[in-house]
Amino acid sequence: MVTKEHVKETVDAFIRKILVVGSGEVDGDCLLRDDVGLDSIDIAELIMMLSKQYNVNFTAQEEDFINDMTINQVVELVYSKCSKE
């Protein structure tokens, strides 16, 4: 069963890999684009990784919204999709 903690760890690991930052430098309230600094390619990679790892699909609208989401909001979105399946 997928937990929010597992999803959060996955997103955090992706961000650390892309940005080469420590876990204490980014928190759940950081916006992916504005605070963390992910660009559109990074966010597309994040979406593809989450889709594959958790076997979920995102609508085009959700993908657009992810650009302006916080880390916690992305975790909630993925977790809600996993809970429905």
C-alpha positions as CSV (number, residue, x, y, z in Angstrom):
1,M,0.0,0.0,0.0
2,V,1.2,3.5,-0.9
3,T,1.6,5.9,1.9
4,K,1.9,9.7,1.8
5,E,5.3,9.4,3.5
6,H,6.5,7.1,0.7
7,V,5.3,9.5,-2.0
8,K,7.0,12.4,-0.2
9,E,10.3,10.5,0.0
10,T,10.1,9.8,-3.7
11,V,9.5,13.5,-4.6
12,D,12.2,14.6,-2.2
13,A,14.7,12.2,-3.7
14,F,13.9,13.4,-7.2
15,I,14.4,17.0,-6.1
16,R,17.7,16.2,-4.4
17,K,18.9,14.4,-7.4
18,I,18.0,17.2,-9.8
19,L,19.2,20.1,-7.7
20,V,21.9,18.4,-5.6
21,V,20.6,19.9,-2.4
22,G,20.3,18.5,1.1
23,S,17.0,17.5,2.5
24,G,16.9,20.4,5.0
25,E,17.1,23.0,2.2
26,V,13.7,22.2,0.7
27,D,10.5,21.7,2.7
28,G,7.0,20.7,1.8
29,D,5.7,24.2,1.4
30,C,8.2,25.1,-1.3
31,L,6.7,25.7,-4.8
32,L,8.3,23.4,-7.4
33,R,9.0,26.1,-9.9
34,D,9.3,29.4,-7.9
35,D,11.0,28.1,-4.7
36,V,12.7,24.9,-5.7
37,G,13.6,26.2,-9.2
38,L,12.5,23.2,-11.3
39,D,12.1,24.1,-14.9
40,S,9.5,22.7,-17.3
41,I,11.7,19.8,-18.3
42,D,12.4,18.9,-14.6
43,I,8.7,19.0,-13.9
44,A,7.9,16.8,-17.0
45,E,10.5,14.3,-15.7
46,L,8.9,14.4,-12.2
47,I,5.5,13.7,-13.7
48,M,6.7,10.8,-15.8
49,M,8.6,9.3,-12.9
50,L,5.6,9.6,-10.6
51,S,3.3,8.1,-13.3
52,K,5.5,5.2,-13.8
53,Q,6.4,4.5,-10.1
54,Y,2.9,4.8,-8.8
55,N,1.0,3.6,-11.9
56,V,-1.1,6.8,-12.1
57,N,-2.1,9.1,-14.9
58,F,-2.4,12.8,-14.8
59,T,-4.8,14.9,-16.9
60,A,-3.4,17.7,-19.0
61,Q,-4.9,20.1,-16.5
62,E,-3.3,18.5,-13.5
63,E,0.1,18.5,-15.3
64,D,-0.3,22.3,-15.9
65,F,-1.3,22.8,-12.2
66,I,1.8,20.9,-11.0
67,N,4.0,23.7,-12.2
68,D,2.4,26.0,-9.5
69,M,2.1,23.4,-6.7
70,T,4.0,23.0,-3.6
71,I,5.8,19.7,-2.8
72,N,3.0,18.8,-0.3
73,Q,0.3,19.5,-2.9
74,V,2.0,17.1,-5.4
75,V,2.3,14.5,-2.7
76,E,-1.4,14.9,-1.9
77,L,-2.4,14.6,-5.6
78,V,-0.4,11.5,-6.2
79,Y,-1.6,9.9,-2.9
80,S,-5.2,10.7,-3.8
81,K,-4.8,9.0,-7.2
82,C,-3.2,5.9,-5.6
83,S,-6.0,5.7,-3.0
84,K,-8.6,5.6,-5.7
85,E,-7.1,2.5,-7.4
